[in-house]
Amino acid sequence: MLLAEIIVYAVEIYLAIGVLFAFWFVISGVNKLDESAKDSGFGFRLIIFFGAVAFWILLTWRLLKGKKRPTEQTAHRQKSLEAK
């Protein structure tokens, strides 16, 4: 019974931190990761809110490292890079 309580409390703490982080992230943090999100509306921010709650550790890590949105890797882009 003690192990189950510890797991439940750990999940509650994780989600509580995630909710706090997600509120900040949808207001201003997403703009630091993806510049095209600056003009996004309420619907987009509502959708990403729940993902930010679940993945707050990953998003925090990306923000701290200063990583931006990754460049898409396609066959066309690879060929243009090889031609240079």
N, C-alpha and C positions, 0 to 999 in steps of 0.2 A: 504494500500500500504506500509506503514511503517513496519508493521509486516512481510510482505513478504520479504522486503529488509533485515531486521534483520536476518531472517532465512537463506537467501541466503548467506549473509556475514558470518554467523556462520558456515555454511557448507563449504564455501571456506577456512576459517581459519582452520577448522578441517582437511580438505584434504591437505592443505599446510603443516601443521605440520606432518600429516601422511606420506606425500611424503618424507620430510626431515628425519623423523624417519626411514622409510623403506630403504632408501639408506644406512644409518648406519647399520641397522639391518641385511640386506642381506650380508653385507661385514663382519661384525664381531659379531654382537649381537646374531645371530642364533647359533653360536658356544657356547655361554654361556648357552643357554637353552637346546641344544641337541648336545652332543658330536659326534654323528654319522654324523652330518652335516658338519664336518670339511673337509671331502674329497669330498663334493658334487660339482657338476659342475654348469656351467652357467645356464643350463635349469631349474634345481631345484630352484636356487635362483631367476630366473625370475618368476617362478610360485608363490613362496611365497611372492614376492614383493607386489603384489596387495592385498594379504591377510593382509600383514603388514600395508599397507596404511589404510585399513578399521579397523583393530583391534589394532591400535597402543597403545591405552590406556590399553587394556588388556595385551599386550606384555610388555609394560613399567612396569606395576604393577608386573608381574611375574619376570621380571629382578630385580626390586628393592627388592622384597621379597626373591630373591635368589632361587626361585623354579626351579627345573629341570623337565625333562619330567616325567609325572606321570607313576607309575608302572601299567602295564596292569593287570586287575583283571579278571581272568577266573576261571571256575569251577575246573580245574586241579590245578591251583595255590592255590585256597582256600583249597582244600583237602590236599595238601602237607603242608600247614601251620597248619592245624588242627592236622596232624599226629605228629608234633613236640611237 
